[in-house]
Amino acid sequence: MYGIILLVILILIILSSMIRILREYERGVVFRLGRLIGVKGPGLIILIPFIDRMVKVSTRIITLDVPPQDVITRDNISVKVNAVAYFRPFDPAKAIVAVENYVYATSQISQTTLRSVLGEYELDDLLTKRELINHRLQKIIDQQTDPWGVKVSMVEIKHVDIPEEMRRAIARQAEAERERRAKIIHADGEFQAAEKLRQAAEVLAQTTPAIQLRFLQTLTEIATEKNSTIIFPLPIDLLAPFLKKEK
């Protein structure tokens, strides 16, 4: 009786070691007596008990949070930068055979590349050229992980931590830039107004009646204000007809 029970248990153990079921996003790297024989899956996998060994590899995209790195920019400013990388193993056999832990290895190469690449840029470029820097980081890291069977599809800088004194300096610089633009706009407006006045003066100077009509219009506008006494110079051209009549 006990022999039958032991036999059933042994059969169940053997069956459990023979049969593997892999999901759609999983692949099995199979070793036979320590030797790589191939990649199998997804679906039902049959292994030789006690001879074959299988290592599961997920082919889904892995999100890697790169911890903050101390970076000294090209203009000698110390900042902390963190990033996020997206990668997946496109060759499960290489990801298992070529490197011990492809996730940890990708994390370490991402950190070192982040420090070395960002150190080549000035702070202004680091803040304004994110897209260019992200593309360069992705290209460099992908070239280094390609022999491991790992494809890095995207690298994005998440946050740049700037020292407090540099934040105040950047704020002062931005304020000075806004003041400069405001002065330029104001000066340009004054220039355009002066140009229009010059053109109007040239038109009025062409005919004396036009000047007289403008003078009378000005008197009419001033007359609407009854709360003050205004002394207005009278052009001699208006008195010229009366002087001629008297002579």
SVG drawing of the C-alpha trace seen along z (x, -y; Angstrom):
<svg xmlns="http://www.w3.org/2000/svg" viewBox="-18 -150 51 152">
<polyline fill="none" stroke="black" stroke-width="0.4" points="0.0,0.0 2.7,-2.4 4.6,-1.4 1.7,-2.4 1.4,-5.8 5.1,-6.5 4.9,-5.4 2.0,-7.9 3.9,-10.7 7.0,-9.9 4.9,-10.0 3.3,-13.3 6.8,-14.8 8.1,-13.6 5.0,-14.9 5.3,-18.3 9.0,-18.5 8.2,-17.5 5.2,-19.8 5.5,-23.6 3.0,-26.0 4.2,-29.4 2.0,-32.5 2.0,-34.4 4.6,-36.9 6.9,-34.3 9.7,-32.3 11.6,-29.4 15.4,-29.1 16.0,-25.3 19.3,-23.8 20.1,-20.1 22.8,-18.9 23.9,-22.5 24.0,-23.0 21.7,-25.5 19.4,-23.7 17.0,-26.6 14.2,-28.8 10.6,-27.4 7.2,-28.8 4.5,-30.0 2.2,-27.1 2.8,-23.6 6.5,-22.6 7.7,-19.1 11.0,-18.6 13.1,-15.6 13.0,-15.1 16.2,-15.7 18.0,-16.4 16.4,-19.6 16.3,-22.9 14.2,-25.8 14.6,-29.5 11.6,-31.8 12.1,-35.1 9.3,-37.8 9.4,-39.6 7.2,-42.5 8.6,-46.0 10.2,-46.6 10.1,-50.1 13.4,-50.9 13.5,-53.9 17.1,-55.2 17.9,-56.7 19.1,-60.3 22.7,-60.7 25.1,-63.5 26.1,-65.2 28.6,-68.1 27.7,-69.9 30.1,-71.4 29.9,-74.8 30.8,-73.3 27.3,-73.2 26.4,-70.3 22.9,-68.9 20.9,-65.7 19.2,-64.1 17.0,-61.0 15.5,-59.3 13.3,-56.4 14.2,-53.7 12.0,-51.3 13.5,-48.1 12.7,-44.4 14.7,-41.3 14.4,-40.6 16.7,-37.6 15.9,-35.5 18.8,-33.2 21.4,-36.0 19.6,-37.7 20.3,-34.6 23.6,-33.4 25.5,-36.6 24.8,-38.4 24.1,-37.2 21.2,-39.6 20.1,-41.6 17.8,-43.9 20.5,-44.8 23.1,-45.2 20.8,-47.5 20.2,-49.6 23.9,-50.0 24.8,-50.9 21.9,-53.4 23.3,-55.2 26.9,-55.4 25.7,-56.6 23.5,-59.2 26.4,-60.7 28.8,-60.7 26.5,-62.1 24.9,-64.9 28.4,-66.0 29.0,-67.1 26.2,-69.6 25.8,-73.0 22.9,-73.7 20.9,-75.7 21.2,-72.9 20.2,-70.4 17.0,-72.3 16.1,-73.2 17.4,-70.3 15.6,-67.4 14.5,-65.7 18.0,-65.7 19.6,-64.4 16.9,-61.7 17.5,-60.4 21.3,-60.3 21.0,-58.5 18.7,-55.9 21.0,-55.3 24.1,-54.9 22.5,-52.6 20.9,-50.5 24.3,-50.0 25.8,-48.7 22.9,-46.4 22.5,-45.0 25.1,-42.1 23.0,-41.1 19.8,-40.7 18.2,-43.7 16.5,-46.4 16.2,-49.9 13.3,-51.6 13.1,-54.9 15.0,-56.9 13.4,-60.0 14.9,-62.5 12.3,-62.9 13.7,-65.7 16.7,-68.0 17.3,-69.1 19.1,-72.5 20.8,-74.1 18.8,-76.9 21.3,-79.6 21.2,-78.6 17.4,-78.8 17.6,-82.4 20.1,-83.2 17.9,-81.7 14.9,-83.6 16.9,-86.9 18.0,-86.1 14.5,-85.4 13.2,-88.7 16.0,-90.7 15.1,-89.0 11.4,-90.0 12.4,-93.6 14.6,-93.7 11.8,-92.5 9.3,-95.0 11.7,-97.9 12.3,-96.8 8.5,-96.6 8.0,-100.0 10.8,-101.6 9.4,-100.0 5.9,-101.4 7.4,-104.9 9.3,-104.6 6.2,-103.6 4.1,-106.4 6.8,-109.0 6.9,-107.7 3.1,-108.1 3.3,-111.6 6.0,-112.6 3.8,-111.3 0.8,-113.2 2.9,-116.4 4.1,-116.1 0.5,-115.7 -0.7,-118.7 2.2,-120.8 1.2,-120.4 -1.9,-122.7 -2.5,-125.6 -6.3,-125.1 -5.6,-121.6 -3.5,-123.1 -6.3,-125.7 -9.0,-123.0 -6.8,-120.9 -6.3,-124.0 -10.1,-124.6 -10.7,-121.0 -8.3,-121.2 -10.1,-124.3 -13.4,-122.4 -12.0,-119.5 -10.5,-121.8 -13.8,-123.7 -15.6,-120.7 -13.5,-120.9 -15.1,-123.7 -13.3,-123.3 -10.2,-125.2 -8.9,-128.3 -6.6,-127.5 -4.4,-130.0 -3.9,-128.8 -1.6,-130.4 -3.4,-131.8 -1.7,-131.1 -1.0,-134.2 -2.4,-132.5 -5.9,-132.8 -5.5,-136.6 -3.9,-137.2 -7.2,-137.8 -8.4,-140.4 -5.1,-142.2 -5.2,-142.4 -8.7,-143.8 -7.7,-146.5 -4.8,-147.5"/>
</svg>
